[in-house]
Amino acid sequence: MTGVVVKTTGSWVTVRLSEDSGGATTVDCKVRGTLRQRGLRCTNPVAVGDIVTVQAADSTPMVSAVEPRRNYIIRRASNLSKEFQIIAANVDQAVLVATLATPLTSTTFIDRFLATAQAYRVPALLAINKIDLLAGDDDQQLLEAVRHLYETIGYPVVALSTVTGEGLDDLRHALNGKLSLLAGNSGVGKSSIINSLVPDAALRVGDVSQAHHKGMHTTTFSQMIDLPDGGAIIDSPGVKAWGVIDFERSEAGHYFPEIFAASRECRFTNCTHTHEPGCAVIDAVQNGYIAQSRYASYISILDEDPHDKYRKGH
């Protein structure tokens, strides 16, 4: 039998069987041990969105094989320098939910996520949530500056509020008919967004710590949720940091579209855009054609030690 993984809870996965498999629509399965061994560097060899083969074994269905993935999104596993976590597989787009207040999503986190999506050939969209909390001219200017920055680079941006309903139709339209990963820091309101789009989902909504202005985890596993008008969302647990993995130092700039475009004019083909004479990227940063925040995010990736067990918060 074959099917698509719609939920992962650690040692168990839920598979929605294909129509020609017959029997139950979904089945809870264990993952065969040999499959785990082959994915030694991966904390989860099976992810939501994977197409898998299911076999019966001693009355407990087992996932015995995973079909080649069209694409996937990964991040460096927490406190494990040499392992990675697959967030989702075979998606049409990745939607990063960010907030500019309560909590504040750092531009470094945004840029690392977008660079990862770029590296693994996944179209990305930035959804700025909780705009109802942005009061005053300074907050509005910040919102417009962030929107302008990422739209200029080429990323679609949707600003929304689940309290007022503003922007929800725009997001609904962007999700329609697609399989979309929803990711972001804890506390940015992913569960509230899903509850607004899929009222029957009834996901638990958490509060933001007033002491640290950071979100508290409410989603503890990944799952696929069907949208009423077609398509589906993959809801993933909130994360505090986004650690990139397997980024070659010489290729990191390729995943920042504006840096890659400017690099064509660099004097040296192996330019790292950090100190070399005749570097077109450094000139573009100094002249305001590349945002300082984006360049700082690029440098943070170059400076990350792949052998450091404990990552800095990004």
HUKA-V575169 format. One record per residue. N is the residue number from 1. RES is the residue in one small letter. SS is DSSP state (H for helix, E for strand, C for the rest). D_FIRST is the distance of its C-alpha to the first C-alpha in Angstrom with 1 decimal. Layout:
{{N RES SS D_FIRST} {N RES SS D_FIRST}}
This chain:
{{1 m C 0.0} {2 t E 3.8} {3 g E 6.9} {4 v E 10.5} {5 v E 12.5} {6 v E 15.2} {7 k E 17.2} {8 t E 18.4} {9 t C 21.0} {10 g C 21.6} {11 s C 19.9} {12 w E 17.1} {13 v E 14.8} {14 t E 13.4} {15 v E 10.2} {16 r E 10.3} {17 l E 7.1} {18 s C 7.7} {19 e H 9.8} {20 d H 8.3} {21 s H 5.3} {22 g C 8.5} {23 g C 10.0} {24 a C 11.1} {25 t C 11.5} {26 t E 11.3} {27 v E 10.7} {28 d E 13.0} {29 c E 12.0} {30 k E 14.3} {31 v E 14.4} {32 r C 14.8} {33 g H 18.5} {34 t H 18.6} {35 l H 16.8} {36 r H 19.6} {37 q H 22.2} {38 r H 21.3} {39 g C 21.9} {40 l C 25.2} {41 r C 27.1} {42 c E 24.6} {43 t C 24.8} {44 n C 21.2} {45 p C 18.8} {46 v C 16.1} {47 a C 17.6} {48 v C 17.1} {49 g C 16.1} {50 d C 13.9} {51 i E 10.7} {52 v E 8.4} {53 t E 5.7} {54 v E 5.2} {55 q E 6.6} {56 a E 9.2} {57 a E 12.7} {58 d C 15.9} {59 s C 14.6} {60 t E 13.7} {61 p E 10.1} {62 m E 10.4} {63 v E 9.7} {64 s E 10.2} {65 a E 10.7} {66 v E 12.0} {67 e C 12.6} {68 p C 16.4} {69 r C 17.9} {70 r C 20.1} {71 n C 22.4} {72 y E 22.8} {73 i E 25.7} {74 i E 26.9} {75 r E 30.0} {76 r E 31.9} {77 a C 30.9} {78 s C 33.7} {79 n C 36.3} {80 l C 34.2} {81 s C 35.8} {82 k C 33.4} {83 e C 30.1} {84 f E 28.3} {85 q E 25.9} {86 i E 23.3} {87 i E 24.0} {88 a E 21.3} {89 a E 19.4} {90 n C 19.0} {91 v C 21.8} {92 d C 24.3} {93 q E 27.2} {94 a E 28.4} {95 v E 30.9} {96 l E 33.4} {97 v E 35.2} {98 a E 38.7} {99 t E 41.8} {100 l E 45.5} {101 a C 46.7} {102 t C 45.5} {103 p C 43.9} {104 l E 44.9} {105 t C 42.1} {106 s C 43.7} {107 t H 43.7} {108 t H 42.6} {109 f H 39.4} {110 i H 38.8} {111 d H 39.6} {112 r H 37.4} {113 f H 34.4} {114 l H 35.3} {115 a H 35.9} {116 t H 32.5} {117 a H 30.9} {118 q H 33.1} {119 a H 32.2} {120 y C 28.5} {121 r C 29.0} {122 v C 28.1} {123 p C 30.5} {124 a E 32.2} {125 l E 34.1} {126 l E 36.7} {127 a E 37.0} {128 i E 40.2} {129 n E 40.1} {130 k C 42.9} {131 i H 45.5} {132 d H 47.3} {133 l H 48.5} {134 l C 50.2} {135 a C 53.8} {136 g C 56.7} {137 d H 57.4} {138 d H 56.3} {139 d H 52.8} {140 q H 52.5} {141 q H 53.7} {142 l H 51.1} {143 l H 48.4} {144 e H 49.7} {145 a H 50.2} {146 v H 46.6} {147 r H 45.3} {148 h H 47.7} {149 l H 46.7} {150 y H 43.0} {151 e H 43.3} {152 t H 45.9} {153 i H 43.5} {154 g C 40.9} {155 y C 38.6} {156 p E 38.2} {157 v E 39.7} {158 v E 39.3} {159 a E 41.8} {160 l C 41.0} {161 s C 41.8} {162 t C 39.8} {163 v C 43.2} {164 t C 44.9} {165 g C 41.9} {166 e C 43.3} {167 g C 40.8} {168 l H 37.7} {169 d H 37.6} {170 d H 37.8} {171 l H 34.8} {172 r H 32.9} {173 h H 33.6} {174 a H 32.5} {175 l H 29.1} {176 n C 28.5} {177 g C 25.4} {178 k C 24.4} {179 l E 22.2} {180 s E 25.0} {181 l E 25.4} {182 l E 28.3} {183 a E 30.1} {184 g E 33.7} {185 n E 36.1} {186 s C 36.1} {187 g C 38.2} {188 v C 37.9} {189 g C 36.5} {190 k H 32.8} {191 s H 32.1} {192 s H 35.0} {193 i H 33.8} {194 i H 30.4} {195 n H 32.2} {196 s H 34.4} {197 l H 31.6} {198 v C 29.3} {199 p H 31.6} {200 d H 28.9} {201 a H 27.5} {202 a C 30.6} {203 l C 30.2} {204 r C 32.9} {205 v C 35.7} {206 g C 37.8} {207 d C 41.3} {208 v E 42.9} {209 s C 45.1} {210 q C 48.7} {211 a C 49.9} {212 h C 47.7} {213 h C 46.5} {214 k C 42.9} {215 g E 39.8} {216 m C 38.3} {217 h C 34.5} {218 t C 32.9} {219 t C 29.2} {220 t C 27.9} {221 f C 24.3} {222 s E 22.4} {223 q E 20.5} {224 m E 19.7} {225 i E 21.9} {226 d E 21.8} {227 l C 25.2} {228 p C 26.9} {229 d C 27.8} {230 g C 24.6} {231 g C 23.1} {232 a E 22.2} {233 i E 23.9} {234 i E 22.7} {235 d E 25.2} {236 s C 26.1} {237 p C 28.7} {238 g C 32.2} {239 v E 33.6} {240 k C 37.3} {241 a C 37.2} {242 w C 35.2} {243 g C 35.4} {244 v C 34.6} {245 i C 33.3} {246 d C 33.5} {247 f C 36.1} {248 e C 38.6} {249 r C 42.1} {250 s C 43.0} {251 e C 40.0} {252 a H 40.2} {253 g H 42.4} {254 h H 40.0} {255 y H 37.9} {256 f C 40.9} {257 p H 41.4} {258 e H 45.1} {259 i H 45.8} {260 f H 44.0} {261 a H 46.1} {262 a H 49.3} {263 s H 48.6} {264 r C 49.1} {265 e C 52.8} {266 c C 53.1} {267 r C 55.6} {268 f C 53.3} {269 t C 49.9} {270 n C 48.8} {271 c C 50.3} {272 t C 48.8} {273 h C 50.6} {274 t C 52.3} {275 h C 55.8} {276 e C 56.1} {277 p C 59.1} {278 g C 58.2} {279 c C 54.9} {280 a H 54.1} {281 v H 51.6} {282 i H 54.3} {283 d H 56.7} {284 a H 54.2} {285 v H 53.8} {286 q H 57.6} {287 n C 58.2} {288 g C 55.6} {289 y C 53.1} {290 i C 50.4} {291 a C 50.2} {292 q H 51.5} {293 s H 48.5} {294 r H 46.0} {295 y H 48.0} {296 a H 48.2} {297 s H 44.4} {298 y H 44.1} {299 i H 46.7} {300 s H 44.8} {301 i H 41.9} {302 l H 44.2} {303 d H 45.9} {304 e C 42.8} {305 d C 42.8} {306 p C 39.4} {307 h C 40.7} {308 d C 41.8} {309 k C 39.7} {310 y C 40.9} {311 r C 40.4} {312 k C 42.9} {313 g C 41.9} {314 h C 41.0}}
